[in-house]
Amino acid sequence: MSAEFPHTVHVAVHTPMHSAVGEPLSYACAQALEPGTLVRVPLGARELLGVVWDAPSSPEPQTFELRPIAGVLEGIAPMNPAWRRLVRFAARYYQRSLGEIAVTALPPQLRDMTAAQLARRLQPPKTVKKTRSSTAALAQACAPAQPPLALSTEQAQVFARIQAEPGPFLLYGSTGSGKTEVYLQAVEQTLAADPQAQALVMVPEINLTPQLEQRFRQRFVPLYGEAAVVSMHSGMTQPQRLKSWLAAHAGRARIVLGTRMAVFASLPGLALIVVDEEHDASYKQQEGARYSARDLAIWRARDAGAKIILGSATPSLESWHASRPPDSTDPQGGRYLRLLMPSRIGAATLPQVRVVHMGQQPRKTVFSAALIAALTERVQRGEQSLVLLNRRGFAPVLFCSDCGYKSDCPHCSAHQVFHKADRTLRCHHCGFTQRVPRTCPGCGNPDILPLGKGTEQLEEELARLLRNVQRPDREPARVARIDADTTRAKGSLEQQLAQVHSGDVDVLVGTQMVAKGHDFRRITLVAAVDPDNALFSSDYRAPERLFCLLMQAAGRAGRDALYVQARSSRPEMWIQTHDPDHPVYAALREHDYPAFAAQQLGERRDAGMPPFAYQALVRADARSQESAQGFLRAAQEAARAAGLPHLDQVFLYPPIPLSIQRVANVERAQMLIESASRPALQHFLRAWQAHLHWLRSQPEHKSLVRWLIDVDPLAI
């Protein structure tokens, strides 16, 4: 240790996963630094952002000279112990390096900033001329606070229990039951009780954030100022994300609204967490560190002594099971408190479910005659309808009947989807795009046909079928489509949603992005076209996902009781299916989520599947399928040869290809690990890591691209 740098600091740095460097690295420093301080450090030829970490309990003796840190990011308070505990837990539970979780939890722009750049960024902004937008913001901040709405009896009972009990709470409320108002009043009560308190409100998808942000701003900006409500999601620019993060870290932001990334927001005064649509798979990260933001939020709330509310009309089966009430056979019950709001606000009723047996319809029918008649009737009355198909594009594949050619992606084991609007074939997995061939590439046949249906095709077909239907103002029916293709441009989603809310759209065609969370006041009919594909899956979660999607979609209909009563029509949900007797549709007819959950949980209990068992996937990506599976087999043999701890409590399945085994010319294989004990699975995976890293370095596995562990996987 040199006299110039007498202190040793331990820094969590994002190191490559294959390097097997997971613990903090040691550096020399001229001064002692508090744990949580953000620093710039050299690593190889690069200079990276790192977080000063707590010193190890038994430090190893230094046998070489340490490199000094490059600089300290002054002006940002150190990350507090609660945040560091969250990062440590996430890294250990999800089998990732500490530095990876710590650094990726910080704003991307901050990771690339030097100390000098940050100092300039933190300087007070120069005084600018008042603009119309700044004047509007000031007017909003000075406007009187929007008073809370009067709670219904069910809402009041739920709110009283949230105030009186510690939780965690699972708020099971039907679509339109007023869960958002409960969230708002819970946040308001929390912030009023403590001037330092902060609240984290999470939503599953970006497109739901602006709508929720508007409601929170209307309620809280007049009370706490313009800077009190900030958002965090990947749709924001890097400077916007950094600004929101700094406001939350400094305690200026009282409310943070965000997607899964917001679970790692630095909130020194965290007192309440709300996870809306807690069942949604979007809370599970599918790249890099595969964490569940919902599960981390539950852990974080318990660690911080904060309350947490999980809300959904279709809770995940894991949360439903965890909130089971005690009974004679299970005196302890679940660890969550289940709160019920089964009724819609006002006199609104849940939609009547109508099931159409497509096997009894003429061949190649896209829309049954009864559904077209129902859509026509709604348009003529000035009401809106939503048509759901969770598949974008015009058709999933182009097909030649002469030679059997299909529009397969040359880089993936998947079809290229036909997009008629721009006459392209696109792979939705690797992004490869090419023009539609004029003739069949295999035999020259000019008559190549689209197979299957996508949202583009539904939009075109509805425009044709409703072309002579008139609205009450004698204007022709207007059909619009909202999916990932129509919302690529910045601001396009907000613009299209505004058209729906204003009544400029009569029939909206869309994917799941419009099937949940949106408060469409004029929609009285929802139709699901061709939902059966979700049932024919090897994934045991497929029925749960389909039921949740359809029930959430049905909830878009008839949300405004006064609007529905004025038209003397009951909201409807239409389902076109080839399997009308399937238990999913039977439960949906009755809007009976508890019965559906009981049936699914019974099957999972008998089969020993989550939530009655715990799982992890080890995935290998390689240049060939043989290499990918060979690595997994070698890993399995290494675990047995080493006699890893808890091996007798863990079952390792044989490696198999993924359902789409090749993506971007990389072959993918997976191996499922299962155990009845969560601690046993965790200890086994932790001990296995060293063997996986060693195998990765062996010459026989040089074609391996990457390997990863996915704890609590949502798709198998």
N, C-alpha and C positions, 0 to 999 in steps of 0.2 A: 504494500500500500504506500503510495507516494505521499509526501508532505503536502503536495498541492491538492490531492484528492484523498483526504483521510477517512472518508465515510464510505460504507458499502450500502447500496440500496438494491432491493430485489424488485424487478420490473416484469410485469406480465406483458408479453409481446406476442403478436399474432405470427406464429411460426407455421411453416407448412405442415400439413397433417402427416405426411410421410416421414418427417424428420424425427418423430417420436420425442420431440421436446415439448413437454406439456406444462412443466412447472416454471415459475418465474426465473428469469436470468439475473445474474449478479453484475452490477456495474459499480464503478467508483464515482464518487460525487464529492464536491467541495464542501457541501453542507448536508446535515441530516434532513431528510425529507419525510413529511408525514405520509403514512399510507393513504393511497387514493389520489396522490398528486399526479397530474398528467405531465409526462416528460417526453422528449425526443431522444432516442437512443440509436447508436449504430448497431447494425446486425449485418455482418458480412460487408458488402460494398454499399448497402442501403442504409438509410436513416428512417426509422419508423416511430410511430406514436406508441407509447406504452403507459401502463398504469403502475405506479409504485405500489407494491404489495406488502403485506405483513411479512416480517422476517420468519423464516422457518424455525420450528421449535428446536431442531437439532441441526444447525448449519454445518455444512461440510468445510473442512479446512481448505483455504485457497492455496493452490500450488503454482499458480501463474498470476501474472499481473492483469488486473481487471481494466477493461476499457472504460473511459469516463463517459458519462451521459453527455448528450449534445446540447441539451437546454431544458429549461423548465417552462411550462406554459403558465406564465403568471397571469393573474386576473381571474382564474377559474378556481373556485374552492375545491378542495380535494373531494373525491367521491366518498360518500359516507360509509360507515361499516355495514349498514343494512344493504346498500347496493352491492358491496363486495361479497356479502354473504349470498345474495341472490345469484351473482355470477359464479361463485364457487359451487353452489348447489347445482346450477344448470350444467356446468362443465362436468361435474362428477356424474350426475344422473344420465345425461345424454351422451356420455363417453366422448367428450371433445376436449381439446386443450383449453386451459384456463385463459391463455392470452387470446385465443380465437373468440371466445365468448365475450371477454372484457372489451376488446378493441372493436369488434363488429357491433357491439351495443351502443357505441358512440356515433355521432353524426359523421357521415362520410367526409364532409368538408373539413371537419375538425381533424380527421386522421391525416390529412395532407398539409396541414398548416404548420409553419414554423412559429417559434415564439414571437418573432417580430410581426408576422402576418396576423397572428391572433391579437397582439397588442393594438394594431391598427383597427382590427375588426371590433374591438371592445370600446373604442373611443366613442364618446357621445356623438350622435348624429348632428350634422349641421342643421341650423334652422332653415327650413324651406318655406317657400311661399305656400299659402293655403290653397288647396285645390278643391274641386267639387267633391272628390272622394274623401279627402281628409275632413272636410266640413261635414259630410254625411256621417263619417265615423264619430266625430265629436257630438253630433246631434243624437246619434244612437246611444252614446255613453251618457249623455245628459238627459235622455228620455226617462220618464218614470218606469220603474221596473214592472215587467208584465206580472200581474198577480197570479199566484198559483191557481189552477183550476180546482173546483170543488171535487173532492174525491167521492167515488161511489162507495157503497158499503163495503164491497170486497176490497177495493183499493185501500180504504181507511183501515180495515182490519190487518191487511198485509203491512202497511206502513207502520202501524203501531207495534207489530211484532219485530220489525226491523229495528225500530228505535229501542225496544226493550230487551232484545236478546242479542247474543254475540255473533250468531251464525256459525259457519257459512250458510248462506241462503240460496236455495234453488227456487226461483220464482217461476212457477208453471202457470202461465196465463195464455188463454186462447188468443188468436190473432185478433187485434182490435179491442183487447180487454183493458188497454191503458197502462201497459207496463212502462212506457216512456215517462209518463207523468209521475209514476212512483219513483223512477230513477231521479227525475228532476227534483222532487221534493226531498228525497234522501240526500242528494248532493247539497241542496239549499240548507237543510238542517245541520249537516256536517260542517259546512263552511261557517255558518252562523255561530256554531258552538265554540269554534276555535279560530282566532284570526290567522294562525299559521297553517291551518289544515289545507290539504290538497286532495283532489279527487281524480282518479283515473277512470275514464269511460272508454271501453273498447268495443269496436264493431268489427265484423269479419271482413268486410270488403271496402275498398276505397270509395266505390260509388254510393255507399250509404253515409259516408262521413259528412259531406256538405249539407245534406238534409238534416242530420242530427246537430251539426254545428250551428245551423241557423236557429234551431229551437233553443239551444243552450245560450247562444249569444243574446237572443231576445230576452231570456230570463235573467242572465247574470251580468252582462256588460253594464246595464244601468246601475247595478249594485256594486260591482267591483272594478269597473273600468275596462277599457278596450283590451288591455294586455292580459286580462285575467283568464281568458279562454284561448287556448292554442290547440292546433292539430298536429298530428304526426302520422304521416303515411307516405308511401313511395311515390305518390302522384305529385308531391310537392317538389319544388326546386331545392337544390342543395342549400342555398342561403336561407330559404324559408325553414327548412328542417333544422338548421343550426340555430336560427333565431328562436324557434319554439323550444328547442332543447335547453338553450341557455336560460330562457325565461322560467322553465320548469325547474332547472337545477338551482337557480338563484331564489326560488320560492315566489317569484313575481306572478307566475301563472298559477292560478288556484285550481283550474280544471284543465286536464289534458284529454283530448279526444283523439283516438287513434286506432290503427289496425294492430296486428300482432306485434310489430316492432315496438310499439309503445309500452309493452310490458317491461322493457328494460330502461324506460325513461327514469332519469334521476329525479326523484321526488322526495326531498328531505322531510316534508310534512305530510306524507301519505296517510290518509285516515279512512278512505273509502275507495273500493274498486267495484266497478260495474262491468260485467261481461255480457253484452247483449248478443242474442242468438248464439248462446254458448255451445250449441250442438254443431256449429258450422265447421266443416273440415278446413276452412281457410285459416283457422287458428293454428294449424299444424304447419310448420315450416317444412318445405319439401326439397330445399337445396341447402348445402352446407350443414350447419348444426341443426338437426331436425328436432327442434323443440316444440312443445305444445304451449302456446301462449296462455291458453286457459288454465292448464295445470300449473304453470309457473305463477300465474296470478293468484291462484289459491294458496300456493306455498308462500308467496310474498306477503299476502294479507295476514296469514297466520304468524309469520316471522315479525312483521311490523306491528302486530296488534291492531290491524285495520279490519273493518268490516268488508265483506265481499258479497255481492249479489250476482248470481248467475241467472240470466233470464232467457226463456224460450217458450214457444208454444209447442215445440217438439224436442224436448231435452234429449241429449245423448243418453244412450242406455247406461253408460257408466255413471253419469250424474243422477239418473233416475234411480239406479240401484243404490247409489251412495246416499240418497235422501229417503230411503224406505223407512216408513214409520215402524216403531217397535211393535211386536205382537208376541203371542204366547210361544211361538217357535223361534223367534228372534228378539229376545228382550232388549238387546242393545240398539237394534235398528241401525240406520246409516249415520254417517258423520255429518251430513248436511241436514238443514231444516227445510222441509218442503213447504212452500207457501202457494196457495191455490187462488187463481182468479179465472174461473171457468166461463164467466159471462162477458159478453161484449158491452162496451159502453153504451148507455142509453137503451133504446129498444132494438138495436141492431141484432140481427140473427145470423148465424153461420150459414153459408150457402148450402143449398140442397145439391147432393151429388148424384149425377146421372151417368151411368156407365153404358157405353155403346159397344156392342159386340161386333168388331170389324170383320169377323169371320162370316157374318150374315150380310155383309155389304157387297156390292158389286166389286169385282176384281179391280185392283189399282185405284180404288177410291182413296182420295186424300182426306176429304171432309165428308162425313155422312150427311145425307139430306136433312136429317133432323137438326144437326148442329148448324148447318147453313141457315135453316129457317130461324133458329134461335138467334143467331148473329144478326140476321136481317131485321128481326123484330127489335133488337136492342138499338141498332143504328137508327131505325125509324122513330124510336122514342127519344133519341138524343142521348142514349146511354153509351158507355164504353165497354169494350171487351178486351180480354187479354188471351192470346193464344201462345201456349208454351211448347217449345221443342228445344231440348238441350243439345242441339247440334247445329252449328253455324255452317254457312256455305249453302250451295244449291243442292248438292247431292254428295253422299260420302264417297262415291267412286264412279268412274266412267267404265263402261263394260262393252266388249265386242261380242256379240252372239255368235259370230262365225268362228273365231279362233280362241275365244275365251280370255282375250287380253283384259287386264284390269289396270287402272292407273295407279300402280304401286310406286311408292317412293324409292328411288335408287339407293338411298342412304339409310332407310329405316324399314323395319318389317311392319309397315303400315301403308294404307292407301293414301294417295294424294286426293284431297277433297276438291270437287269441282265448284268453282266460284263463277257463276254466270255473269255477274255484274261487270267484271273486267276480263272475262274469258281466260281465266288462269286455273291451273292445278296447283294446290298448295298443300304441303305437308304441315300439319298442325303440331308436329313433334320437333322437327329440326328446322322448319321454316323454308325449306327448298321450294322454289316457285318456278313454274315454267308455263309457257303458253299452251292452250288446249290444241292438240294436233287436229289438223283438218281431216285426216283419215286415220284409221287404226294403224299404229306403228308395227303391229305384228303381221297383218295381212292386207292392209290397204283398204279395208272396208270403210266406206264413207259414213256408214250408219252406226256410229258408236253412241251408246245411250247412257244417260245417268241412271244409277240405281240408288234407291233410298231417297230420303227426304232431309232437307236442311231448312233453316229459317228463310233463306232467300227464296226457295221454292214455295214455301207456305205464303210468303208475302205476295209473290206473283200470282199464285192460284187464288188467293182471297181477293186481290184486286180484280181478277177476271170474274169471279163469281158474284161479287158485290158491285160490279160496275154500273148496274142500273138501279141500285138502291139509293134512296135519297134520305138525307137528314131532315129534321123538322124545318130547317131554314131553306129547304129545297136544293141544297148543295149536295153533290155526290159524296158517297161514303169515302172516308180517307183512311187508308191503311199505311201503317208505318212499322219499321223494324228497328229494334235496339239489340245489338249484340256486339261482340268484340270488334267486328269489322266496321260497324257504323259509328263507333265511338273512339276511333284512333286519334283523331285530331283533338288538341287541347280545347276543353270547354264544350265539345260536341255533346257529351253525355248530359251535362246540365241543360244545354239548349233543347235537346230532344225531350228530356223529362219535363221541362217547362211547357212544351207544346202539349204533352199528355195532360198535365195538370190544368192547362187553360181550356181544354176541350177541343183542341184543333185536330186531335186524332180520335177516330172512332174504334178502330181495331188495332191493337198493338201486338205485334209478333215479336217474341223475344226468347232468350235463353234464361238460365237460372239467375242471371244478373238483375232481372226485373221481377223475379218471382218471390223475393223476400225483402222485408224491411221497408218497402216503399208504401207511402200512405196515399194511394190513388183513390180519391173521393168519389169519382163518377163510374168506376168499373163495377158492373153488376154481374158479369159473366166471365168465367175463366175456363179455358179448354186446354186439356193436355193431349197432345197428338203423339202417338207412337211412343208411350213411355215404357213399353215392355222390355226394351233392350237392356234396361238397368237390372231386370230380374234374372237375365241369363248370364250370370257372372260367376266366376269361381270364388269371388270375394264374399265371405259370409256377411259383410256389412251392407251388401247391395240392397236388400229389402229395407233396411233402416234408412239408408240415404234416399231411396225413392219415396218412402212414406213421408219423410221430412220435407222433401222438395215439393211434393204434391199438396201436402197440408199447408205449407207456407204459401204456395201459389193460390190455393183456395182462399186463403186469408186476405188476398188482395180484393176480393169481391164483397161488396155490400158493407164497407166500413163506415159509411155515413148513413146513419139510421134515418135522418130526416129526408135525405135525398132519395133513399129507397122507398120510404113511405109515400112521398109525393108522387111516385110513379106506380104505386100499387103493384110492385113486382118483387118477388123473392129472388135474392142472388142465387146463382147457380154455378156449379163446378161440373164440367163435362169431361169424361175420360174415354178416349177411344182406344180400345184394347182388344187383343186376341185371346186374353185369359181373364174374362170378367169375374171368375170365381176365386181368383187368387186372394189369400188372406190380407194382403196389403190393401186391395181395393175394398174388401169387405169391412175392414176397420175404418177406412176412409169414409165410407158411406155414412157411418155413425159418428164421425169425428171423434173416434174413441181411441185416443192415444194410450191411455192406461191399459186397455185390453191388448192393443198391439204390442206394447212394451212387455206385458206379462207373458205373451206368447213367445216373443223373441228371447226374453231372458230365460224362459224355461228351456228352449232349445239350446241356448248357449251353456246353461248349467249342465245339461245332460252331456254336451259335447266337450265340456271343460275348456270353453273359450272365454275371452275377456267379457265381462269384468270378473269372471271366476278364475282366471289364470292371467299370467303376465307374459308378454311376448317381446321379442326383439328380432330384427332382421339384420343379417350381415349380407351386404351386396358387393359384388365384384364386377367391375367393368374392365373388359379386355378386348384385344383385337380379334379374338376368336372365342366362340362359346366354350370350346374345349378348355381354353386357358382360364376362363372365368370360373367354370365349374371345378377345374383342377385346383385352383387356389383355395376354393371353399372346402373341397375334400381334404386338402392338406391341412387346412386350419382345423378341421374337425379331428383329424388324426393327431395333430399336435396337442389339442386339448386333452385327448384321452391319454396320450403317451405321457404328458406332464402331470396327469392326475390333478387337474386344477380343482380349487376348492368348490364345493357344492355341485360337483359334476353329477353326483348321484341324484340331485334334485332338479336337474336340468335335462330336457330332451332336445336333442339336435336332429332336425329333419334332414333328409338328403337335399343337396343343392338341386335347384331346377331353374330353367329360364324364366325371366319375367314374361308377363302376358304379351308385351311388346318388347321382344328380346333385343332388337337392334335399333339404335337411335343414333343418327349422325355417324354411321359406320362403326359404332362401338357396340359390342355384344355385352349383354347384361344378364347376370345370374344372381340368384338369391338363395339364402338358407335361413329357415325359420328356427328360432330358439324359443323354447316355451318352458315355463315353470309355474308351479302353484304358489311359489313364494317370491315376492318381489325382492326382498333382501338377498335371497340366494341367487337370483338372476343377476342382480347388480354386482355382487361380489365375483361371480363367475366372469362376467363381461370385463370387469376391471383387471382381473388377473390374466385374461385372454389377450388383452391389448398388446403386451410385449411380444407374444408369439406371433400375432398378426403383423406387427411391424418387422419382426425378424424375417418372416416368410416373404414379405414384400421385397426385401433386399436380396433374396436368393436368385441366382442366374436363371433357374428354371421358370421363374415367374416374371421375367423381364418384359413380357408382352402385356402385363397387367397395367391398366391405365390408372385405376384408383380402386380403393375399397372404402366402405363406410359402414357404420353401425346405426341403425334406426331403432330407437327404443320406443315402445308403445306405437307401433306402426298403424296407420289408418287404412292402408291399402296393401293387400297381399296378392 
